[in-house]
Amino acid sequence: MRALIQRVTEASVTVEDRVTGEIGPGLLILICAMAGDGEAEADRLAAKIARLRIFKDEAGKMNRSILDIGGAALVVSQFTLAADTSRGNRPGFSYAAAPAEGERLYEYFSDRLRAEGITVANGEFGADMAVRLLNDGPVTIWMDTAEKV
């Protein structure tokens, strides 16, 4: 699975003028299930993100996790994280999981974050979404379970 994680002071996602999810301080997580991914990748990624120390401590150092600060996560599906730009100028998305499997793993990943003790809000899988965020830092981190996570 691939994730683009952004530390935010607030974030929301809207579908057709309807807010489907919003959070205060925490993480905006753009997530994509890749072909061949399964629950093991989602488990590993959720556990790593829950403990990722990217929030400031009292000394201003990135030393606290989302669990430590009691933050929330806004999880948004984004198949374009699977973009293959190696041929031509139009990206291909054949490395993304099939839509049904992608949706299943998106929901599973969100549930795993909840099981870690994180409040989770969601976008709407497959919808055309407008995502708003106030990036804090900015802190933006790329994670891919195909690499060491």
Protein Blocks (a to p, Z undefined) as FASTA:
>chain_A
ZZdddddfbdcddeehiafbdcdedddddddddehiafklmmmmmmmmmmmccbccfkop
afbdfklnopacdddddfklmpcfkgojbdcfklpccfklmmmmmmmmmmmmmmnopacd
dddehiacddddddehiacddddfkbcZZ
